[in-house]
Amino acid sequence: MSDLVIETHCLQKQYGHTQAVDGLEMRVPRGSVYGFLGRNGAGKTTTIRLLAGLIQPTAGHARVLALDPRTDRIAVLERTGFVIEKVLLPSMTGNDLVRFNRGFFPHWSDVLARKYADALEIPMKQKFGKLSSGNQTKLCLLLALSQGAELLVLDEPTAGLDPIVTDQLLRIIIDDFAGEGRTLLLSSHHLSEVERVADWIGIIEHGKLLLEARLDDVRASFRRVRALGENLRVSGRKEILQTRTGEGTTEYVLRGNAEGFAASLRNQGATVLDVSPMNLQEIFLEVVEKGEANVPMEVLA
């Protein structure tokens, strides 16, 4: 059995003159909660649609659960819970949709469906078309979570949900899904939510993957250093992502070797004011601003 649940190689999708996905190299380890991060229009949803076999790549290929979505789409969908476009038959109630979906998935669980209907407070007797946007989202999540999937792929799952329901959903993801050793790909631009549940992250921009690594490794690697000093020799230091000067201080954003860098500043007579960690949102902004040409990508060993 492969250690990778999702793997892409040189994956591309072009719409006219727009390169929505551009040579994507992506690796999602089995049993991980993988935060797939990017701005609106970065290529997240197009990538997910390629993984689901809903659209065909212009070039390159993807493997999902060791299957090719182009030729094995039904097998992929039987083993993967996708929540991409929150559109279901508007005239069917939640209970109707549970009965409708039950027959398509061999590992479907009515017990889980009832559990999530109660936990997420979904009005199951109401027609889908009459539900609020938030309840439509919750019902789509219920259907995906109840099918007993090996892999769950959620595209902006908390959109339209209030903070209480978002908290409930994140608890379900950790306790009922990831806690059983299954794999979750969570596409979102709500970085605080991703940071709470993910153990791997991938950052995409203009259809390219800028960074892919364990979240703990990313947080351990990135540091912000502030220093006082003049004529400091730092040019050519590969660990520097950004340099900003203002109000008599210089701020460096580093990837790796922060203590060694701070020591070199002190050796030049500088006063190092602080060496501080960065949260995921700060790291995301720095990586996207710097761009793929200058941020080396980490990959699964």
C-alpha positions in Angstrom: 0.0 0.0 0.0 1.4 3.4 -1.0 2.2 5.9 1.7 0.7 8.6 -0.5 -3.1 9.0 -0.9 -2.8 11.8 -3.4 0.1 12.3 -5.8 0.3 14.6 -8.8 3.1 14.9 -11.4 3.4 17.9 -13.8 -0.4 18.4 -13.5 -1.7 21.2 -15.7 -5.1 22.6 -16.5 -5.5 25.4 -19.0 -8.6 27.4 -19.9 -7.9 29.4 -23.0 -5.0 31.6 -22.1 -5.4 31.0 -18.4 -3.1 28.4 -16.7 -5.3 27.5 -13.7 -3.0 24.6 -12.6 0.6 24.8 -13.7 2.9 21.8 -13.3 1.5 20.9 -9.9 3.7 18.5 -7.9 1.6 17.5 -4.8 2.0 14.7 -2.2 -0.6 13.9 0.4 0.6 11.3 3.0 -1.8 8.6 4.1 -3.4 9.4 7.5 -2.6 13.1 7.3 -4.8 16.2 7.7 -3.4 18.2 4.7 -4.2 21.9 4.6 -4.4 23.0 1.0 -3.9 26.8 1.1 -4.1 29.6 -1.4 -5.8 32.8 -2.3 -9.1 32.9 -4.2 -8.2 32.0 -7.8 -4.9 30.3 -6.8 -6.0 26.9 -8.3 -7.3 25.1 -5.3 -10.8 24.2 -6.6 -9.5 23.4 -10.1 -7.0 21.0 -8.5 -9.8 19.3 -6.5 -12.0 18.9 -9.6 -9.1 17.3 -11.4 -8.6 14.9 -8.4 -12.4 14.0 -8.6 -12.3 13.3 -12.3 -14.8 16.1 -12.9 -12.5 17.7 -15.5 -9.6 16.4 -17.5 -6.0 17.7 -17.2 -4.4 19.5 -20.1 -1.1 17.7 -19.2 0.4 15.6 -16.5 -1.4 13.2 -14.2 -2.8 12.5 -10.8 -3.3 9.4 -8.6 -5.9 9.2 -5.9 -5.8 6.1 -3.7 -3.5 4.6 -6.4 -6.3 5.2 -9.0 -6.3 7.5 -12.0 -9.3 9.9 -11.8 -9.4 10.1 -15.6 -10.2 6.4 -16.1 -11.2 5.2 -12.6 -13.5 8.0 -11.6 -16.3 5.8 -10.2 -13.8 3.8 -8.0 -12.3 7.1 -6.8 -15.8 8.5 -5.9 -16.7 5.3 -4.1 -13.8 5.6 -1.7 -13.5 9.4 -1.4 -15.9 11.9 0.1 -15.8 15.1 -1.9 -17.5 18.4 -0.9 -16.7 20.7 -3.8 -19.9 22.3 -5.1 -22.6 22.4 -2.5 -25.4 21.6 -5.0 -27.9 18.8 -4.5 -31.4 18.0 -5.8 -33.4 21.0 -4.5 -36.7 19.1 -4.1 -35.3 16.4 -1.8 -35.2 16.6 1.9 -32.1 15.7 4.0 -33.7 12.4 4.8 -34.4 11.8 1.1 -30.8 12.5 0.3 -29.5 10.1 3.0 -31.7 7.3 1.5 -30.6 8.3 -2.1 -26.9 8.3 -1.2 -27.0 5.1 0.9 -27.0 2.8 -2.1 -23.9 4.2 -3.8 -21.4 3.7 -0.9 -20.7 0.2 0.4 -19.5 1.6 3.8 -22.3 4.0 4.3 -23.3 4.5 8.0 -26.9 5.5 9.0 -25.6 5.8 12.5 -23.1 8.5 11.5 -25.7 10.3 9.4 -28.1 10.5 12.4 -25.2 11.6 14.7 -24.1 14.4 12.4 -27.7 15.5 11.8 -28.0 16.0 15.5 -24.6 17.4 16.2 -24.8 20.0 13.3 -28.5 20.7 14.0 -29.6 20.1 10.4 -33.4 20.3 9.7 -33.5 16.9 7.8 -37.2 17.2 6.9 -36.7 20.4 5.0 -36.1 20.4 1.2 -32.5 21.2 0.2 -33.5 24.1 -1.9 -35.3 25.8 1.1 -32.3 25.4 3.4 -30.1 28.3 4.3 -26.7 28.4 2.8 -25.1 27.3 6.1 -27.5 24.3 6.4 -26.9 23.3 2.8 -23.2 23.2 3.6 -23.8 21.2 6.7 -25.9 18.7 4.8 -23.3 18.2 2.1 -20.7 17.6 4.9 -23.0 15.0 6.5 -23.4 13.1 3.3 -19.6 13.1 2.8 -18.8 12.1 6.4 -21.4 9.3 6.5 -20.1 7.3 3.5 -17.2 5.7 5.3 -14.6 7.1 2.9 -10.9 6.5 3.1 -10.2 10.0 1.9 -12.2 13.2 2.6 -11.7 16.3 0.3 -13.4 19.4 1.5 -13.3 22.7 -0.4 -13.9 25.7 1.9 -16.1 23.6 4.2 -16.7 26.3 6.8 -18.0 28.9 4.3 -21.3 30.3 5.6 -21.0 28.6 9.0 -21.1 30.4 12.3 -18.3 30.0 14.8 -20.1 27.5 17.0 -20.9 25.2 14.0 -17.3 25.6 12.7 -16.0 24.5 16.0 -18.3 21.4 16.0 -17.2 20.6 12.5 -13.5 20.8 13.3 -14.0 18.6 16.3 -15.7 16.0 14.1 -12.9 16.1 11.6 -10.3 15.4 14.3 -12.3 12.9 16.5 -14.3 11.0 14.0 -12.3 11.1 10.8 -8.6 11.9 11.2 -8.6 10.1 14.6 -9.3 6.8 12.8 -6.2 7.2 10.6 -8.1 8.3 7.5 -6.9 11.1 5.3 -8.3 14.6 4.9 -7.5 17.3 2.3 -8.9 20.6 3.6 -8.8 23.4 1.1 -9.3 26.8 2.8 -8.2 30.4 3.1 -9.2 30.4 6.8 -5.7 29.9 8.0 -6.5 29.8 11.8 -8.9 26.9 11.2 -6.3 25.0 9.2 -3.6 25.6 11.7 -5.9 24.1 14.4 -6.3 20.7 12.6 -3.7 20.2 10.0 -0.4 18.3 10.3 0.7 18.9 6.7 0.3 22.0 4.5 0.6 22.9 0.8 0.6 26.5 -0.4 -0.5 27.1 -4.0 -0.2 30.3 -6.0 -0.9 30.8 -9.7 -1.4 27.0 -10.0 2.0 26.2 -8.6 2.8 24.6 -5.3 5.2 27.0 -3.4 5.6 25.0 -0.2 4.7 21.5 1.0 5.8 20.2 4.4 4.8 19.1 7.8 3.2 22.0 9.6 5.4 21.5 12.7 8.5 21.7 10.5 7.2 24.9 8.8 6.6 26.6 12.1 10.0 25.5 13.4 11.7 26.8 10.3 10.3 30.3 9.9 11.5 33.1 12.2 11.3 36.9 12.3 14.5 38.7 13.5 14.6 42.4 14.4 18.0 44.1 14.9 19.7 47.5 15.3 22.8 48.1 13.3 24.4 49.7 10.3 26.3 48.4 7.3 25.4 44.8 8.1 26.7 42.2 5.7 23.7 40.0 4.9 23.5 40.0 1.1 23.4 36.6 -0.5 22.2 34.9 2.7 19.8 32.2 1.3 17.8 31.9 4.5 16.5 35.5 4.1 13.0 35.7 2.6 12.3 39.4 3.3 14.1 42.4 4.6 12.3 45.5 5.9 13.8 48.6 7.3 12.0 51.3 9.3 12.3 53.5 12.5 15.9 52.6 13.0 15.4 48.8 13.0 15.8 46.1 10.3 13.4 43.2 10.3 14.4 39.9 8.6 12.1 37.1 7.7 14.1 33.9 7.7 13.6 30.3 6.7 16.0 28.2 8.7 19.2 29.0 10.6 17.7 31.9 12.6 20.1 31.5 15.6 23.1 31.3 13.3 21.9 34.4 11.4 21.3 36.3 14.7 24.8 35.3 15.9 26.3 36.7 12.7 24.6 40.0 13.2 25.9 40.2 16.8 29.4 39.5 15.5 29.1 42.6 13.3 28.1 44.7 16.3 24.4 44.7 15.8 21.9 44.5 18.7 19.4 41.7 18.1 16.1 42.9 19.6 14.2 39.6 19.2 14.0 36.3 17.4 10.3 35.4 17.2 8.3 32.5 15.8 5.6 33.1 13.1 2.1 31.8 12.9 0.7 30.1 9.8 -1.0 33.2 8.5 2.3 35.2 8.7 4.2 32.4 7.0 1.6 32.1 4.2 1.8 35.9 3.5 5.6 35.8 3.3 5.7 32.7 1.1 3.1 34.0 -1.4 4.7 37.5 -1.5 8.1 36.0 -2.2 6.9 33.7 -4.9 7.9 30.3 -6.2 11.2 31.4 -7.7 12.8 32.0 -4.3 11.1 29.7 -1.9 12.5 26.2 -2.0 9.7 23.5 -1.8 9.9 20.8 0.8 8.6 17.4 -0.3 7.8 14.1 1.4 10.9 12.0 1.9 
